[in-house]
Protein backbone atom coordinates (compact mmCIF):
# COMPACT_ATOMS: atom_id res chain seq x y z
CA UNK A 1 0.00 0.00 0.00
CA UNK A 2 2.97 2.28 0.61
CA UNK A 3 3.92 2.10 -3.08
CA UNK A 4 0.74 3.85 -4.20
CA UNK A 5 1.50 6.94 -2.11
CA UNK A 6 4.84 7.68 -3.79
CA UNK A 7 4.68 10.94 -5.68
CA UNK A 8 6.05 11.16 -9.20
CA UNK A 9 7.05 14.81 -8.73
CA UNK A 10 10.60 14.53 -7.37
CA UNK A 11 11.58 11.35 -9.26
CA UNK A 12 10.64 13.20 -12.48
CA UNK A 13 12.94 16.16 -11.78
CA UNK A 14 16.24 14.74 -13.04
CA UNK A 15 14.76 12.99 -16.10
CA UNK A 16 13.00 16.27 -16.91
CA UNK A 17 16.25 18.20 -16.63
CA UNK A 18 18.05 15.64 -18.82
CA UNK A 19 15.25 15.75 -21.37
CA UNK A 20 15.28 19.55 -21.34
CA UNK A 21 19.00 19.61 -22.06
CA UNK A 22 18.64 17.06 -24.87
CA UNK A 23 15.93 19.22 -26.46
CA UNK A 24 18.13 22.31 -26.08
CA UNK A 25 21.08 20.54 -27.70
CA UNK A 26 18.82 19.43 -30.54
CA UNK A 27 17.60 23.01 -31.04
CA UNK A 28 21.15 24.34 -31.06
CA UNK A 29 22.15 21.65 -33.54
CA UNK A 30 19.29 22.67 -35.84
CA UNK A 31 20.45 26.31 -35.55
CA UNK A 32 24.10 25.47 -36.23
CA UNK A 33 23.18 23.29 -39.21
CA UNK A 34 20.95 26.13 -40.45
CA UNK A 35 17.92 23.85 -40.76
CA UNK A 36 14.91 25.82 -41.92
CA UNK A 37 12.27 26.39 -39.22
CA UNK A 38 9.65 25.07 -41.63
CA UNK A 39 11.56 21.83 -42.26
CA UNK A 40 10.01 18.51 -41.31
CA UNK A 41 13.21 17.54 -39.49
CA UNK A 42 12.21 20.01 -36.75
CA UNK A 43 9.39 17.61 -35.82
CA UNK A 44 11.98 15.05 -34.71
CA UNK A 45 11.99 16.93 -31.40
CA UNK A 46 8.59 15.32 -30.69
CA UNK A 47 10.18 11.89 -31.08
CA UNK A 48 12.92 12.95 -28.66
CA UNK A 49 10.26 14.20 -26.24
CA UNK A 50 8.24 10.96 -26.50
CA UNK A 51 11.30 8.76 -25.95
CA UNK A 52 12.35 10.87 -22.97
CA UNK A 53 8.90 10.69 -21.42
CA UNK A 54 8.73 6.92 -21.93
CA UNK A 55 12.18 6.50 -20.39
CA UNK A 56 11.16 8.60 -17.39
CA UNK A 57 7.93 6.70 -16.79
CA UNK A 58 9.56 3.28 -17.12
CA UNK A 59 12.46 4.36 -14.93
CA UNK A 60 10.05 5.59 -12.23
CA UNK A 61 8.04 2.38 -12.51
CA UNK A 62 11.04 0.08 -12.25
CA UNK A 63 13.16 1.97 -9.71
CA UNK A 64 10.56 3.47 -7.40
CA UNK A 65 7.52 1.20 -7.68
CA UNK A 66 9.02 -2.30 -7.99
CA UNK A 67 8.03 -2.68 -11.64
CA UNK A 68 4.34 -1.84 -11.27
CA UNK A 69 2.59 1.42 -12.07
CA UNK A 70 -1.02 2.41 -12.58
CA UNK A 71 -2.11 4.54 -15.52
CA UNK A 72 -2.63 7.71 -13.46
CA UNK A 73 0.76 7.46 -11.80
CA UNK A 74 2.41 6.78 -15.17
CA UNK A 75 0.73 9.86 -16.61
CA UNK A 76 1.87 11.93 -13.61
CA UNK A 77 5.47 10.83 -14.05
CA UNK A 78 5.38 11.75 -17.74
CA UNK A 79 3.59 15.03 -17.14
CA UNK A 80 6.03 16.19 -14.46
CA UNK A 81 9.00 15.17 -16.59
CA UNK A 82 7.56 17.14 -19.49
CA UNK A 83 6.86 20.10 -17.24
CA UNK A 84 10.45 20.24 -15.98
CA UNK A 85 11.80 19.86 -19.52
CA UNK A 86 9.40 22.59 -20.67
CA UNK A 87 10.70 25.02 -18.06
CA UNK A 88 14.23 24.57 -19.38
CA UNK A 89 13.06 24.74 -23.00
CA UNK A 90 11.07 27.93 -22.32
CA UNK A 91 14.06 29.59 -20.67
CA UNK A 92 16.25 28.48 -23.54
CA UNK A 93 13.78 29.84 -26.10
CA UNK A 94 13.87 33.23 -24.39
CA UNK A 95 17.70 33.24 -24.38
CA UNK A 96 17.78 31.99 -27.97
CA UNK A 97 15.47 34.71 -29.30
CA UNK A 98 16.97 37.45 -27.14
CA UNK A 99 20.69 36.73 -27.62
CA UNK A 100 21.51 33.90 -30.04
CA UNK A 101 19.17 34.65 -32.96
CA UNK A 102 17.59 38.08 -32.42
CA UNK A 103 16.80 38.30 -36.14
CA UNK A 104 14.27 35.51 -35.69
CA UNK A 105 11.57 37.98 -34.63
CA UNK A 106 12.12 40.13 -37.72
CA UNK A 107 11.97 37.01 -39.87
CA UNK A 108 8.68 35.98 -38.25
CA UNK A 109 7.21 39.44 -38.82
CA UNK A 110 8.31 39.49 -42.47
CA UNK A 111 6.81 36.03 -43.02
CA UNK A 112 3.59 37.13 -41.29
CA UNK A 113 3.31 40.21 -43.52
CA UNK A 114 3.96 38.17 -46.67
CA UNK A 115 1.37 35.62 -45.56
CA UNK A 116 -1.20 38.36 -44.91
CA UNK A 117 -0.67 39.90 -48.33
CA UNK A 118 -0.73 36.51 -50.01
CA UNK A 119 -3.92 35.33 -48.30
CA UNK A 120 -5.75 38.65 -48.40
CA UNK A 121 -4.36 41.01 -51.07
CA UNK A 122 -7.16 43.53 -50.42
CA UNK A 123 -5.86 44.42 -46.93
CA UNK A 124 -5.14 48.09 -46.44
CA UNK A 125 -1.81 49.30 -45.06
CA UNK A 126 -3.61 50.29 -41.87
CA UNK A 127 -5.00 46.77 -41.42
CA UNK A 128 -1.58 45.25 -42.10
CA UNK A 129 0.07 47.56 -39.58
CA UNK A 130 -2.58 46.73 -36.99
CA UNK A 131 -2.16 42.98 -37.56
CA UNK A 132 1.64 43.26 -37.40
CA UNK A 133 1.39 45.23 -34.15
CA UNK A 134 -0.64 42.37 -32.69
CA UNK A 135 1.87 39.84 -34.01
CA UNK A 136 4.74 41.84 -32.47
CA UNK A 137 3.07 41.56 -29.08
CA UNK A 138 3.30 37.79 -29.24
CA UNK A 139 6.81 37.66 -30.68
CA UNK A 140 8.72 39.34 -27.90
CA UNK A 141 11.36 37.06 -26.36
CA UNK A 142 9.42 36.85 -23.08
CA UNK A 143 6.14 35.95 -24.78
CA UNK A 144 7.85 33.41 -27.01
CA UNK A 145 9.45 31.79 -23.96
CA UNK A 146 6.11 31.64 -22.16
CA UNK A 147 4.26 30.35 -25.21
CA UNK A 148 7.02 27.78 -25.82
CA UNK A 149 6.68 26.59 -22.22
CA UNK A 150 2.88 26.30 -22.47
CA UNK A 151 3.03 24.54 -25.85
CA UNK A 152 5.61 22.05 -24.59
CA UNK A 153 3.55 21.32 -21.47
CA UNK A 154 0.46 20.66 -23.60
CA UNK A 155 2.35 18.39 -26.01
CA UNK A 156 3.99 16.61 -23.06
CA UNK A 157 0.60 16.05 -21.43
CA UNK A 158 -0.86 14.60 -24.63
CA UNK A 159 2.16 12.35 -25.18
CA UNK A 160 2.10 11.28 -21.52
CA UNK A 161 -1.55 10.29 -21.83
CA UNK A 162 -0.66 8.04 -24.75
CA UNK A 163 2.63 6.69 -23.41
CA UNK A 164 1.11 5.85 -20.03
CA UNK A 165 -1.14 3.34 -21.78
CA UNK A 166 1.91 1.36 -22.89
CA UNK A 167 4.08 1.91 -19.81
CA UNK A 168 1.54 0.96 -17.17
CA UNK A 169 1.94 -2.38 -15.49
CA UNK A 170 -0.57 -3.18 -12.79
CA UNK A 171 0.11 -5.62 -9.99
CA UNK A 172 -2.63 -8.26 -10.22
CA UNK A 173 -1.21 -10.43 -7.44
CA UNK A 174 -3.41 -11.00 -4.45
CA UNK A 175 -1.66 -9.75 -1.32
VOLUMLUM-645752 format. One record per atom (N, C-alpha, C): x, y, z; atom name; chain; residue number from 1. Coordinates in pm, whole numbers. Atoms other than C-alpha are relative to their C-alpha. Layout:
residues N
X, Y, Z, CA, A, NUM
...
//
This chain:
residues 175
83, -119, 0, N, A, 1
0, 0, 0, CA, A, 1
87, 126, 0, C, A, 1
-92, -112, -6, N, A, 2
297, 228, 61, CA, A, 2
42, 45, -140, C, A, 2
-44, -31, 136, N, A, 3
392, 210, -308, CA, A, 3
-93, 99, -68, C, A, 3
98, -84, 67, N, A, 4
74, 385, -420, CA, A, 4
10, 146, 43, C, A, 4
-7, -136, -50, N, A, 5
150, 694, -211, CA, A, 5
123, 75, -49, C, A, 5
-120, -66, 49, N, A, 6
484, 768, -379, CA, A, 6
-37, 101, -108, C, A, 6
26, -105, 98, N, A, 7
468, 1094, -568, CA, A, 7
99, -11, -116, C, A, 7
-84, 2, 119, N, A, 8
605, 1116, -920, CA, A, 8
74, 132, -18, C, A, 8
-54, -134, 19, N, A, 9
705, 1481, -873, CA, A, 9
153, 2, 8, C, A, 9
-146, -8, -16, N, A, 10
1060, 1453, -737, CA, A, 10
75, -101, -87, C, A, 10
-71, 93, 89, N, A, 11
1158, 1135, -926, CA, A, 11
1, 46, -146, C, A, 11
7, -49, 139, N, A, 12
1064, 1320, -1248, CA, A, 12
92, 119, -24, C, A, 12
-82, -120, 13, N, A, 13
1294, 1616, -1178, CA, A, 13
124, -23, -86, C, A, 13
-124, 22, 76, N, A, 14
1624, 1474, -1304, CA, A, 14
-27, -46, -143, C, A, 14
29, 33, 140, N, A, 15
1476, 1299, -1610, CA, A, 15
-51, 121, -79, C, A, 15
49, -120, 67, N, A, 16
1300, 1627, -1691, CA, A, 16
113, 94, -36, C, A, 16
-117, -85, 27, N, A, 17
1625, 1820, -1663, CA, A, 17
82, -59, -115, C, A, 17
-74, 65, 109, N, A, 18
1805, 1564, -1882, CA, A, 18
-71, 19, -133, C, A, 18
78, -14, 123, N, A, 19
1525, 1575, -2137, CA, A, 19
4, 144, -50, C, A, 19
-8, -141, 38, N, A, 20
1528, 1955, -2134, CA, A, 20
132, 32, -68, C, A, 20
-131, -25, 60, N, A, 21
1900, 1961, -2206, CA, A, 21
15, -68, -136, C, A, 21
-4, 68, 131, N, A, 22
1864, 1706, -2487, CA, A, 22
-77, 82, -103, C, A, 22
78, -83, 93, N, A, 23
1593, 1922, -2646, CA, A, 23
73, 130, -34, C, A, 23
-78, -121, 25, N, A, 24
1813, 2231, -2608, CA, A, 24
115, -29, -96, C, A, 24
-110, 38, 89, N, A, 25
2108, 2054, -2770, CA, A, 25
-52, -23, -141, C, A, 25
59, 23, 131, N, A, 26
1882, 1943, -3054, CA, A, 26
-33, 133, -68, C, A, 26
32, -132, 56, N, A, 27
1760, 2301, -3104, CA, A, 27
125, 74, -46, C, A, 27
-126, -65, 38, N, A, 28
2115, 2434, -3106, CA, A, 28
60, -66, -124, C, A, 28
-50, 72, 116, N, A, 29
2215, 2165, -3354, CA, A, 29
-75, 43, -126, C, A, 29
80, -45, 115, N, A, 30
1929, 2267, -3584, CA, A, 30
40, 143, -41, C, A, 30
-44, -137, 30, N, A, 31
2045, 2631, -3555, CA, A, 31
136, -1, -68, C, A, 31
-135, 4, 55, N, A, 32
2410, 2547, -3623, CA, A, 32
4, -61, -139, C, A, 32
7, 61, 133, N, A, 33
2318, 2329, -3921, CA, A, 33
-86, 81, -96, C, A, 33
83, -92, 79, N, A, 34
2095, 2613, -4045, CA, A, 34
-119, -72, -65, C, A, 34
119, 70, 47, N, A, 35
1792, 2385, -4076, CA, A, 35
-116, 99, 4, C, A, 35
112, -91, 11, N, A, 36
1491, 2582, -4192, CA, A, 36
-105, -30, 106, C, A, 36
101, 18, -106, N, A, 37
1227, 2639, -3922, CA, A, 37
-125, -71, -51, C, A, 37
116, 64, 60, N, A, 38
965, 2507, -4163, CA, A, 38
28, -145, -40, C, A, 38
-39, 134, 42, N, A, 39
1156, 2183, -4226, CA, A, 39
-66, -108, 87, C, A, 39
61, 112, -72, N, A, 40
1001, 1851, -4131, CA, A, 40
95, -60, 104, C, A, 40
-97, 55, -95, N, A, 41
1321, 1754, -3949, CA, A, 41
-15, 64, 139, C, A, 41
25, -66, -129, N, A, 42
1221, 2001, -3675, CA, A, 42
-96, -82, 85, C, A, 42
98, 80, -73, N, A, 43
939, 1761, -3582, CA, A, 43
63, -120, 71, C, A, 43
-71, 109, -69, N, A, 44
1198, 1505, -3471, CA, A, 44
9, 28, 150, C, A, 44
-4, -33, -143, N, A, 45
1199, 1693, -3140, CA, A, 45
-116, -66, 75, C, A, 45
111, 69, -64, N, A, 46
859, 1532, -3069, CA, A, 46
35, -146, 27, C, A, 46
-46, 137, -22, N, A, 47
1018, 1189, -3108, CA, A, 47
94, -2, 120, C, A, 47
-91, -11, -115, N, A, 48
1292, 1295, -2866, CA, A, 48
-81, 16, 128, C, A, 48
85, -23, -117, N, A, 49
1026, 1420, -2624, CA, A, 49
-72, -129, 40, C, A, 49
73, 124, -30, N, A, 50
824, 1096, -2650, CA, A, 50
92, -106, 59, C, A, 50
-96, 99, -52, N, A, 51
1130, 876, -2595, CA, A, 51
42, 38, 141, C, A, 51
-38, -45, -133, N, A, 52
1235, 1087, -2297, CA, A, 52
-110, -21, 103, C, A, 52
112, 22, -91, N, A, 53
890, 1069, -2142, CA, A, 53
-17, -149, 30, C, A, 53
11, 145, -21, N, A, 54
873, 692, -2193, CA, A, 54
110, -48, 94, C, A, 54
-113, 39, -85, N, A, 55
1218, 650, -2039, CA, A, 55
-25, 42, 145, C, A, 55
27, -49, -135, N, A, 56
1116, 860, -1739, CA, A, 56
-107, -83, 70, C, A, 56
108, 78, -60, N, A, 57
793, 670, -1679, CA, A, 57
46, -140, 36, C, A, 57
-48, 137, -25, N, A, 58
956, 328, -1712, CA, A, 58
104, -1, 111, C, A, 58
-101, -10, -106, N, A, 59
1246, 436, -1493, CA, A, 59
-67, 17, 137, C, A, 59
75, -19, -125, N, A, 60
1005, 559, -1223, CA, A, 60
-69, -129, 41, C, A, 60
70, 126, -28, N, A, 61
804, 238, -1251, CA, A, 61
96, -106, 54, C, A, 61
-90, 108, -36, N, A, 62
1104, 8, -1225, CA, A, 62
85, 30, 123, C, A, 62
-88, -34, -112, N, A, 63
1316, 197, -971, CA, A, 63
-74, 38, 127, C, A, 63
72, -50, -117, N, A, 64
1056, 347, -740, CA, A, 64
-119, -88, 40, C, A, 64
125, 71, -28, N, A, 65
752, 120, -768, CA, A, 65
10, -150, -25, C, A, 65
-22, 145, 12, N, A, 66
902, -230, -799, CA, A, 66
-58, -60, -129, C, A, 66
42, 53, 130, N, A, 67
803, -268, -1164, CA, A, 67
-148, 11, -30, C, A, 67
144, -13, 23, N, A, 68
434, -184, -1127, CA, A, 68
-41, 147, 9, C, A, 68
47, -139, -2, N, A, 69
259, 142, -1207, CA, A, 69
-140, 5, -62, C, A, 69
135, -19, 53, N, A, 70
-102, 241, -1258, CA, A, 70
2, 111, -105, C, A, 70
7, -96, 110, N, A, 71
-211, 454, -1552, CA, A, 71
16, 144, 50, C, A, 71
-5, -137, -51, N, A, 72
-263, 771, -1346, CA, A, 72
138, 40, 49, C, A, 72
-134, -27, -50, N, A, 73
76, 746, -1180, CA, A, 73
99, 9, -116, C, A, 73
-86, -6, 119, N, A, 74
241, 678, -1517, CA, A, 74
-18, 134, -71, C, A, 74
25, -131, 62, N, A, 75
73, 986, -1661, CA, A, 75
66, 110, 82, C, A, 75
-60, -102, -86, N, A, 76
187, 1193, -1361, CA, A, 76
151, 8, -20, C, A, 76
-145, 2, 19, N, A, 77
547, 1083, -1405, CA, A, 77
37, 64, -133, C, A, 77
-28, -60, 130, N, A, 78
538, 1175, -1774, CA, A, 78
-30, 148, -3, C, A, 78
38, -141, -1, N, A, 79
359, 1503, -1714, CA, A, 79
104, 84, 74, C, A, 79
-99, -77, -76, N, A, 80
603, 1619, -1446, CA, A, 80
134, 7, -73, C, A, 80
-124, -1, 78, N, A, 81
900, 1517, -1659, CA, A, 81
-10, 103, -112, C, A, 81
21, -96, 108, N, A, 82
756, 1714, -1949, CA, A, 82
-4, 143, 50, C, A, 82
8, -134, -57, N, A, 83
686, 2010, -1724, CA, A, 83
140, 54, 32, C, A, 83
-136, -44, -32, N, A, 84
1045, 2024, -1598, CA, A, 84
80, 27, -127, C, A, 84
-70, -21, 127, N, A, 85
1180, 1986, -1952, CA, A, 85
-52, 127, -68, C, A, 85
60, -119, 61, N, A, 86
940, 2259, -2067, CA, A, 86
49, 129, 65, C, A, 86
-56, -117, -67, N, A, 87
1070, 2502, -1806, CA, A, 87
136, 33, -60, C, A, 87
-132, -23, 60, N, A, 88
1423, 2457, -1938, CA, A, 88
-12, 44, -145, C, A, 88
17, -35, 141, N, A, 89
1306, 2474, -2300, CA, A, 89
-54, 143, -15, C, A, 89
54, -136, 4, N, A, 90
1107, 2793, -2232, CA, A, 90
106, 103, 30, C, A, 90
-110, -90, -34, N, A, 91
1406, 2959, -2067, CA, A, 91
98, 8, -116, C, A, 91
-91, 3, 114, N, A, 92
1625, 2848, -2354, CA, A, 92
-57, 79, -117, C, A, 92
61, -72, 112, N, A, 93
1378, 2984, -2610, CA, A, 93
13, 150, 20, C, A, 93
-18, -142, -30, N, A, 94
1387, 3323, -2439, CA, A, 94
144, 43, -30, C, A, 94
-141, -33, 21, N, A, 95
1770, 3324, -2438, CA, A, 95
34, -7, -149, C, A, 95
-26, 18, 143, N, A, 96
1778, 3199, -2797, CA, A, 96
-49, 120, -80, C, A, 96
58, -111, 76, N, A, 97
1547, 3471, -2930, CA, A, 97
62, 133, 40, C, A, 97
-55, -126, -49, N, A, 98
1697, 3745, -2714, CA, A, 98
147, 19, -40, C, A, 98
-145, -16, 15, N, A, 99
2069, 3673, -2762, CA, A, 99
62, -78, -115, C, A, 99
-66, 84, 101, N, A, 100
2151, 3390, -3004, CA, A, 100
-47, 35, -141, C, A, 100
56, -27, 133, N, A, 101
1917, 3465, -3296, CA, A, 101
-105, 111, 9, C, A, 101
97, -109, -13, N, A, 102
1759, 3808, -3242, CA, A, 102
-71, 35, -131, C, A, 102
64, -25, 129, N, A, 103
1680, 3830, -3614, CA, A, 103
-120, -89, -25, C, A, 103
112, 92, 16, N, A, 104
1427, 3551, -3569, CA, A, 104
-133, 74, 6, C, A, 104
126, -76, -13, N, A, 105
1157, 3798, -3463, CA, A, 105
-28, 77, -128, C, A, 105
19, -72, 126, N, A, 106
1212, 4013, -3772, CA, A, 106
-42, -94, -112, C, A, 106
34, 100, 101, N, A, 107
1197, 3701, -3987, CA, A, 107
-146, -45, 15, C, A, 107
139, 40, -25, N, A, 108
868, 3598, -3825, CA, A, 108
-95, 110, -47, C, A, 108
86, -111, 41, N, A, 109
721, 3944, -3882, CA, A, 109
-6, 16, -152, C, A, 109
-3, -8, 147, N, A, 110
831, 3949, -4247, CA, A, 110
-85, -112, -59, C, A, 110
80, 113, 49, N, A, 111
681, 3603, -4302, CA, A, 111
-149, 23, 26, C, A, 111
141, -28, -32, N, A, 112
359, 3713, -4129, CA, A, 112
-58, 102, -98, C, A, 112
47, -102, 94, N, A, 113
331, 4021, -4352, CA, A, 113
-19, -59, -139, C, A, 113
12, 63, 132, N, A, 114
396, 3817, -4667, CA, A, 114
-122, -92, -3, C, A, 114
115, 90, -6, N, A, 115
137, 3562, -4556, CA, A, 115
-132, 77, -4, C, A, 115
121, -83, 1, N, A, 116
-120, 3836, -4491, CA, A, 116
-30, 50, -140, C, A, 116
19, -54, 135, N, A, 117
-67, 3990, -4833, CA, A, 117
-36, -110, -100, C, A, 117
27, 112, 89, N, A, 118
-73, 3651, -5001, CA, A, 118
-143, -52, 18, C, A, 118
133, 55, -29, N, A, 119
-392, 3533, -4830, CA, A, 119
-113, 102, -16, C, A, 119
102, -103, 10, N, A, 120
-575, 3865, -4840, CA, A, 120
62, 124, -66, C, A, 120
-66, -112, 69, N, A, 121
-436, 4101, -5107, CA, A, 121
-76, 133, 10, C, A, 121
80, -123, -10, N, A, 122
-716, 4353, -5042, CA, A, 122
20, 73, 133, C, A, 122
-21, -65, -130, N, A, 123
-586, 4442, -4693, CA, A, 123
63, 138, -21, C, A, 123
-58, -134, 7, N, A, 124
-514, 4809, -4644, CA, A, 124
128, 3, 83, C, A, 124
-124, -15, -78, N, A, 125
-181, 4930, -4506, CA, A, 125
-30, 15, 149, C, A, 125
40, -19, -140, N, A, 126
-361, 5029, -4187, CA, A, 126
-33, -134, 65, C, A, 126
35, 132, -52, N, A, 127
-500, 4677, -4142, CA, A, 127
126, -86, 18, C, A, 127
-125, 75, -9, N, A, 128
-158, 4525, -4210, CA, A, 128
81, 46, 121, C, A, 128
-74, -53, -114, N, A, 129
7, 4756, -3958, CA, A, 129
-62, -42, 132, C, A, 129
71, 42, -121, N, A, 130
-258, 4673, -3699, CA, A, 130
25, -149, 28, C, A, 130
-23, 143, -17, N, A, 131
-216, 4298, -3756, CA, A, 131
145, -28, 40, C, A, 131
-141, 18, -35, N, A, 132
164, 4326, -3740, CA, A, 132
28, 46, 142, C, A, 132
-16, -45, -139, N, A, 133
139, 4523, -3415, CA, A, 133
-46, -109, 96, C, A, 133
49, 110, -83, N, A, 134
-64, 4237, -3269, CA, A, 134
99, -116, -1, C, A, 134
-98, 108, 12, N, A, 135
187, 3984, -3401, CA, A, 135
125, 32, 80, C, A, 135
-118, -42, -77, N, A, 136
474, 4184, -3247, CA, A, 136
-17, -24, 149, C, A, 136
27, 23, -141, N, A, 137
307, 4156, -2908, CA, A, 137
32, -142, 40, C, A, 137
-21, 141, -32, N, A, 138
330, 3779, -2924, CA, A, 138
136, -52, -41, C, A, 138
-132, 46, 42, N, A, 139
681, 3766, -3068, CA, A, 139
113, 65, 77, C, A, 139
-108, -49, -86, N, A, 140
872, 3934, -2790, CA, A, 140
69, -123, 60, C, A, 140
-69, 115, -58, N, A, 141
1136, 3706, -2636, CA, A, 141
-71, -58, 122, C, A, 141
69, 49, -120, N, A, 142
942, 3685, -2308, CA, A, 142
-125, -78, -38, C, A, 142
122, 69, 41, N, A, 143
614, 3595, -2478, CA, A, 143
31, -130, -72, C, A, 143
-36, 123, 70, N, A, 144
785, 3341, -2701, CA, A, 144
46, -107, 98, C, A, 144
-41, 95, -103, N, A, 145
945, 3179, -2396, CA, A, 145
-119, -57, 74, C, A, 145
120, 45, -71, N, A, 146
611, 3164, -2216, CA, A, 146
-84, -90, -90, C, A, 146
80, 81, 91, N, A, 147
426, 3035, -2521, CA, A, 147
68, -134, -31, C, A, 147
-75, 125, 21, N, A, 148
702, 2778, -2582, CA, A, 148
-17, -94, 118, C, A, 148
22, 80, -120, N, A, 149
668, 2659, -2222, CA, A, 149
-139, -62, -2, C, A, 149
139, 49, -1, N, A, 150
288, 2630, -2247, CA, A, 150
-21, -106, -109, C, A, 150
16, 96, 109, N, A, 151
303, 2454, -2585, CA, A, 151
68, -133, 33, C, A, 151
-70, 124, -37, N, A, 152
561, 2205, -2459, CA, A, 152
-72, -76, 109, C, A, 152
75, 67, -106, N, A, 153
355, 2132, -2147, CA, A, 153
-121, -71, -59, C, A, 153
119, 61, 62, N, A, 154
46, 2066, -2360, CA, A, 154
40, -123, -81, C, A, 154
-45, 115, 80, N, A, 155
235, 1839, -2601, CA, A, 155
47, -112, 93, C, A, 155
-46, 100, -96, N, A, 156
399, 1661, -2306, CA, A, 156
-117, -71, 67, C, A, 156
119, 60, -62, N, A, 157
60, 1605, -2143, CA, A, 157
-67, -97, -96, C, A, 157
64, 87, 99, N, A, 158
-86, 1460, -2463, CA, A, 158
84, -126, -21, C, A, 158
-87, 116, 18, N, A, 159
216, 1235, -2518, CA, A, 159
-1, -89, 124, C, A, 159
2, 78, -124, N, A, 160
210, 1128, -2152, CA, A, 160
-128, -81, 12, C, A, 160
126, 74, 0, N, A, 161
-155, 1029, -2183, CA, A, 161
10, -125, -87, C, A, 161
-14, 113, 92, N, A, 162
-66, 804, -2475, CA, A, 162
104, -99, 50, C, A, 162
-109, 86, -44, N, A, 163
263, 669, -2341, CA, A, 163
-37, -78, 125, C, A, 163
39, 67, -124, N, A, 164
111, 585, -2003, CA, A, 164
-79, -127, -27, C, A, 164
75, 120, 37, N, A, 165
-114, 334, -2178, CA, A, 165
95, -118, -18, C, A, 165
-96, 106, 31, N, A, 166
191, 136, -2289, CA, A, 166
98, -27, 114, C, A, 166
-97, 15, -109, N, A, 167
408, 191, -1981, CA, A, 167
-60, -55, 128, C, A, 167
62, 46, -124, N, A, 168
154, 96, -1717, CA, A, 168
18, -151, 14, C, A, 168
-10, 141, -31, N, A, 169
194, -238, -1549, CA, A, 169
-61, -17, 138, C, A, 169
71, 11, -128, N, A, 170
-57, -318, -1279, CA, A, 170
33, -132, 68, C, A, 170
-29, 117, -81, N, A, 171
11, -562, -999, CA, A, 171
-132, -73, 26, C, A, 171
125, 76, -15, N, A, 172
-263, -826, -1022, CA, A, 172
13, -111, 103, C, A, 172
-18, 102, -102, N, A, 173
-121, -1043, -744, CA, A, 173
-86, 30, 121, C, A, 173
81, -16, -120, N, A, 174
-341, -1100, -445, CA, A, 174
95, 2, 120, C, A, 174
-93, -19, -113, N, A, 175
-166, -975, -132, CA, A, 175
-26, -97, 110, C, A, 175
//
